[in-house]
Amino acid sequence: MRPPSAHDEVTHTRQLRISSAFVTLADTLVTEFDVADSLDLLTQRCIELLDVSAAGITLIGPDGVAHVMAASSRHAQMLELLEVRTESGPCIDCLRTGHPVAEHDLTTETSRWPRFAAAAQECGYRSVQALPLRLRDRTIGALCLLDTGTGPMNNGQVDLAQALADVATIGILQHRALEHHGQIAGQLQTALSSRVIVEQARGVLAQRGGLSMDDALVRLDGYARVRNRPLTSLAGAVVTGTVDLDAVLAHPTTPAAAPMPSPRPPPLTVTTLSSNQAMVLVVAGSIDLVTAPVLHDALESAATLRPRLLVVDLSAVEFLACAGLSVLIAAHHRAEDRTCLRVVADRRATRRPLALTGVDTYLSVHDSRAHALTTAVTSAARPGFRS
């Protein structure tokens, strides 16, 4: 019997990793189920086992609306959010048809999803493959695989990715089948809240360690897996300060795929506009733990001028975390009776966090800047969304 060659060793190691991935995903069928953990695991295993640079997952909620549930990087998350917001892209087509969708060269894509193709290229990706999370004729989500190179994935890799997605789908559907419809809605809401907690934890670690958001996620995820601890549980401990942050930061950054040089998302910007007794703060970018102080400082500066009406326009905000909501609530509390504070939220990325947390019942929220400026100040004290 011949001794094993180097090729044999590599093949054997890969087979063990594939087997381990299926065992871990299947383990969710019998243990305490966490949708956020399961989908995070699926994206990480895709990066480790497939020749792709990034992965993301969009899931259909009980309300029939698509939600971005997991992403292996910030750029992948931004692209998934763009698809959901514009209702256009490979994952959206995959959700609608229940069939795989692919584009092997995004540089030539100009007809199906021009905005997605342009944004993907700006992030450094050149090809995409979307696969359904489907059981028989029921599609509950889509797995998006992005790569920096052009050309199709080979059939073996596509089959492996679909098999991983199928196992995750079975786990989600079995869990749903055991719950009452109302409990399902609550569980998915918890999953959405879990994503918020994970984002908060990433921000805390990024700020504490001077890291990028992607590196912060790698250390958070690695620390959780080494200690066999649910990602959302560890994220909550990071946010509340009940875990040693330096120990988490000390975990080595060993992502399976080498970091890809690509443009960083623009920082948060706040532009001040004034007219008569009204002042408008036009906010653009993402509001999280790292960028929330920028908005806080802008609101503090505006408050010193004591305008009769202060409008915070979030129309160009791509992501609104709890840190941003806290800044808005604090500004509303400080304004008291001397300044009427109004918020413009005209897109899902901002309206949904406001609604989920109930902040829209506390602040004066409007769907356009024009409406916020023209509504009589005397009626602005009534909270809730204004249409």
C-alpha positions in Angstrom: 0.0 0.0 0.0 1.5 3.3 -1.1 2.0 6.1 1.5 -0.5 9.0 1.3 0.7 11.8 -0.9 0.4 15.5 -0.1 -2.6 15.7 -2.4 -4.3 12.9 -0.5 -3.7 14.7 2.8 -5.2 17.9 1.4 -8.2 16.0 0.1 -8.7 14.2 3.4 -8.5 17.4 5.4 -11.1 19.1 3.1 -13.4 16.1 3.5 -13.1 16.3 7.2 -13.9 20.0 7.2 -17.0 19.5 4.9 -18.2 16.7 7.2 -17.7 18.9 10.3 -19.7 21.7 8.6 -22.7 19.4 8.0 -22.5 18.0 11.5 -22.4 21.4 13.0 -25.3 22.7 10.9 -27.3 19.6 11.5 -26.7 19.9 15.3 -29.2 22.9 15.3 -31.9 20.3 14.7 -31.6 18.8 18.1 -30.0 21.6 20.3 -31.3 25.0 21.4 -31.8 26.8 18.1 -30.6 30.3 17.3 -31.4 31.6 13.8 -28.7 34.3 13.9 -26.0 31.8 15.0 -27.1 29.2 12.4 -27.0 31.7 9.5 -23.7 33.3 10.7 -22.3 29.7 10.8 -23.5 29.1 7.2 -21.8 32.2 5.8 -18.5 31.4 7.6 -18.5 27.8 6.3 -19.1 29.0 2.8 -16.0 31.2 3.0 -14.0 28.4 4.4 -15.1 25.6 2.0 -15.8 27.4 -1.3 -13.8 29.6 -3.6 -15.7 32.7 -2.8 -14.7 36.0 -1.1 -17.9 36.9 0.8 -21.3 35.5 1.6 -24.6 36.9 2.8 -28.1 35.6 3.6 -31.5 37.2 3.1 -34.5 35.6 4.8 -38.2 36.0 4.3 -40.0 36.9 7.5 -43.5 36.0 8.6 -44.7 39.3 7.2 -43.4 38.3 3.7 -40.7 41.0 3.8 -37.1 40.2 3.0 -34.6 40.8 5.9 -30.8 40.7 5.7 -29.9 38.1 8.4 -26.2 37.4 8.1 -23.1 38.6 6.1 -19.4 37.6 6.3 -18.2 41.2 5.8 -19.5 44.8 6.0 -19.4 45.1 2.2 -21.5 41.9 1.8 -24.0 43.3 4.3 -24.2 46.6 2.4 -24.9 44.8 -0.9 -27.6 42.7 0.7 -29.2 45.8 2.2 -29.1 47.4 -1.3 -30.9 44.5 -2.8 -33.6 44.5 -0.1 -34.1 48.3 -0.4 -34.2 48.5 -4.2 -36.0 45.1 -4.6 -33.5 44.2 -7.3 -30.5 41.9 -7.4 -29.5 38.2 -7.6 -30.9 37.3 -4.2 -34.3 39.0 -4.9 -34.6 37.1 -8.2 -33.7 33.9 -6.4 -36.3 34.5 -3.8 -38.9 35.2 -6.5 -38.2 32.2 -8.6 -36.9 29.7 -6.1 -34.1 28.9 -8.5 -30.3 29.6 -8.5 -29.3 32.9 -10.1 -25.8 33.7 -11.3 -23.7 36.4 -13.1 -20.2 35.3 -14.0 -19.0 38.8 -15.0 -20.6 41.8 -13.2 -18.5 44.2 -15.4 -20.8 43.3 -18.3 -24.0 43.3 -16.3 -26.1 46.4 -17.4 -29.7 45.2 -17.7 -30.8 43.0 -14.8 -29.4 44.8 -11.7 -27.4 47.8 -12.8 -27.3 49.4 -9.3 -26.2 46.1 -7.6 -23.6 45.4 -10.3 -22.1 48.9 -10.0 -22.0 48.7 -6.1 -20.5 45.2 -6.2 -17.7 46.3 -8.5 -17.0 49.3 -6.3 -16.6 46.8 -3.4 -14.2 44.7 -5.5 -16.5 41.8 -6.4 -16.7 40.6 -10.1 -19.1 37.6 -9.9 -22.1 36.4 -7.9 -24.0 33.3 -7.3 -27.4 33.2 -5.5 -28.8 29.9 -4.2 -32.3 29.4 -2.6 -32.9 28.3 1.0 -35.6 26.0 -0.1 -37.4 22.8 0.8 -39.4 21.3 -2.0 -41.5 24.1 -3.3 -41.1 26.4 -0.3 -38.4 29.1 -0.5 -37.6 30.9 2.8 -34.4 32.8 1.8 -31.4 33.1 -0.4 -27.7 32.6 0.0 -25.5 35.1 -1.9 -21.9 34.1 -2.8 -19.6 36.9 -4.0 -16.1 36.6 -5.5 -13.4 39.0 -6.7 -12.8 36.9 -9.8 -14.9 36.4 -12.9 -16.2 33.1 -14.2 -18.7 30.4 -13.0 -18.3 28.3 -9.8 -17.7 24.7 -10.7 -20.6 22.3 -10.4 -19.1 20.6 -7.4 -18.8 23.8 -5.4 -22.4 24.9 -6.4 -23.7 21.5 -5.2 -21.8 21.8 -1.9 -23.1 25.3 -1.3 -26.7 24.2 -2.1 -26.4 21.2 0.3 -25.2 23.5 3.1 -28.1 25.9 2.4 -30.5 22.9 2.4 -29.4 21.7 5.8 -29.8 25.2 7.3 -33.2 25.5 5.7 -34.4 22.2 7.2 -33.3 23.4 10.7 -35.2 26.7 10.3 -38.4 25.1 9.0 -38.4 22.4 11.6 -38.0 25.0 14.3 -40.9 27.0 12.8 -43.1 23.9 12.6 -42.7 23.4 16.4 -43.8 26.9 17.2 -47.1 28.7 17.2 -47.4 31.4 14.5 -47.1 34.2 17.0 -44.0 32.6 18.6 -42.4 32.3 15.2 -42.9 36.0 14.7 -41.3 36.6 18.1 -38.4 34.4 17.3 -37.6 36.2 14.1 -37.9 39.4 15.9 -35.4 38.1 18.4 -33.1 37.2 15.5 -33.3 40.7 14.2 -32.5 42.0 17.6 -29.6 39.6 17.8 -28.2 41.2 14.7 -28.4 44.6 16.4 -26.6 43.3 19.4 -23.8 41.7 17.3 -23.4 45.1 15.4 -23.2 46.9 18.8 -20.5 44.4 20.0 -18.5 44.9 16.7 -18.6 48.6 17.3 -17.4 48.3 20.9 -14.5 46.0 19.9 -13.6 48.1 16.9 -13.4 51.3 19.0 -11.6 49.6 21.9 -9.0 47.9 19.7 -8.7 50.4 16.9 -9.9 47.7 14.4 -12.0 47.6 11.3 -15.6 46.3 11.8 -14.7 43.2 9.8 -11.7 42.4 12.0 -13.8 43.0 15.1 -16.3 40.4 13.9 -13.5 37.9 13.2 -12.3 38.2 16.8 -15.8 38.1 18.2 -16.7 35.0 16.2 -13.4 33.2 16.8 -13.6 33.8 20.6 -17.2 32.5 20.7 -16.4 29.3 18.7 -13.2 28.5 20.8 -15.3 28.7 24.0 -18.4 27.0 22.5 -20.5 30.1 23.3 -23.4 31.4 21.2 -22.4 34.5 19.2 -25.3 36.5 20.4 -24.6 35.6 24.1 -21.0 36.8 23.8 -22.1 39.9 21.9 -24.5 40.8 24.7 -21.7 40.3 27.3 -19.4 42.6 25.2 -22.0 45.3 25.1 -22.8 45.1 28.8 -19.1 44.9 29.8 -19.5 41.5 31.6 -16.7 39.9 29.6 -13.0 40.7 29.4 -12.8 42.8 26.2 -9.0 42.5 26.1 -9.3 38.7 26.1 -11.7 38.9 23.1 -9.4 41.3 21.3 -6.4 39.0 21.9 -8.0 36.3 19.9 -6.0 35.9 16.7 -7.5 37.2 13.5 -7.4 34.1 11.2 -10.2 34.5 8.7 -10.3 31.8 6.0 -10.1 34.2 3.2 -7.3 36.8 2.9 -8.6 40.4 3.4 -9.5 42.1 0.1 -8.4 45.6 -0.5 -11.5 47.6 -1.3 -12.9 51.0 -0.6 -14.1 51.6 3.0 -17.7 52.9 3.4 -17.9 56.7 3.7 -17.8 58.0 7.3 -20.9 59.6 8.8 -21.4 63.2 7.5 -23.7 65.8 9.0 -24.5 68.9 6.9 -26.2 71.9 8.4 -28.8 74.0 6.5 -30.6 77.0 7.9 -33.7 78.9 6.8 -35.6 81.5 8.9 -36.1 80.0 12.3 -35.5 76.4 11.1 -32.3 74.4 11.1 -31.8 71.1 9.2 -29.2 68.5 9.9 -28.7 66.3 6.8 -27.2 63.0 7.9 -25.5 60.6 5.5 -23.8 57.2 6.1 -24.2 54.6 8.9 -25.0 55.5 12.5 -23.5 53.0 14.9 -21.4 53.0 18.1 -18.4 54.4 16.3 -20.2 57.2 14.3 -22.9 58.1 16.8 -20.7 60.7 18.5 -20.5 62.6 15.2 -24.3 63.0 15.2 -24.2 63.8 19.0 -21.8 66.7 18.5 -23.8 68.1 15.6 -27.0 68.1 17.6 -25.1 69.7 20.6 -23.8 72.5 18.3 -27.3 73.0 16.8 -28.9 73.2 20.3 -26.6 76.0 21.4 -28.2 78.2 18.6 -31.7 77.4 20.0 -33.5 77.2 16.7 -37.3 77.2 17.0 -37.4 74.1 14.7 -34.6 71.5 14.3 -35.1 68.8 11.7 -32.8 65.7 11.6 -33.0 64.4 8.0 -32.0 60.6 7.9 -33.0 60.1 4.3 -29.4 59.3 3.3 -28.7 57.0 6.3 -27.9 53.3 5.4 -27.9 51.8 8.9 -29.3 53.0 12.2 -28.1 51.2 15.3 -29.3 51.6 18.9 -26.5 54.0 19.6 -28.0 56.4 17.0 -31.5 56.0 18.5 -30.1 56.9 21.9 -28.5 60.1 20.6 -31.9 61.2 19.1 -33.8 60.4 22.3 -31.2 62.4 24.4 -31.4 65.3 22.0 -35.2 65.3 22.2 -35.0 65.3 26.0 -32.5 68.2 26.1 -34.6 70.3 23.6 -37.6 70.4 26.0 -39.9 73.3 25.1 -37.4 75.7 23.6 -36.8 73.7 20.3 -39.1 71.5 18.3 -37.1 68.4 17.2 -38.3 66.4 14.2 -36.9 63.4 12.5 -37.2 62.5 8.8 -37.1 58.8 8.1 -38.3 57.8 4.6 -36.7 54.4 4.1 -36.8 51.0 5.7 -33.2 51.2 7.1 -34.3 54.0 9.4 -38.1 53.5 9.8 -37.8 49.9 10.9 -35.4 50.5 13.8 -37.5 53.4 15.0 -40.7 51.2 14.9 -39.2 48.1 16.4 -37.9 49.9 19.4 -41.0 52.1 19.8 -38.9 55.3 19.4 -41.3 56.5 16.7 -44.0 56.9 19.4 -41.6 59.2 21.4 -40.1 61.3 18.6 -41.9 63.4 16.0 -41.1 61.3 12.9 -42.0 62.5 9.3 -41.7 60.9 5.9 -40.2 63.9 4.1 -38.2 67.0 4.9 -40.8 69.2 3.3 -43.5 67.8 5.5 -41.3 68.2 8.6 -40.6 71.9 7.7 -44.2 72.9 6.8 -46.2 71.2 9.6 -47.1 73.8 12.2 -44.7 73.8 15.1 -47.6 73.9 17.6 -48.7 70.4 16.4 -45.3 68.8 16.5 -45.4 67.6 20.0 -47.6 64.7 19.1 -45.4 61.6 18.7 -45.7 58.9 16.1 -45.1 58.5 12.4 -46.4 61.3 10.1 -47.4 60.5 6.6 
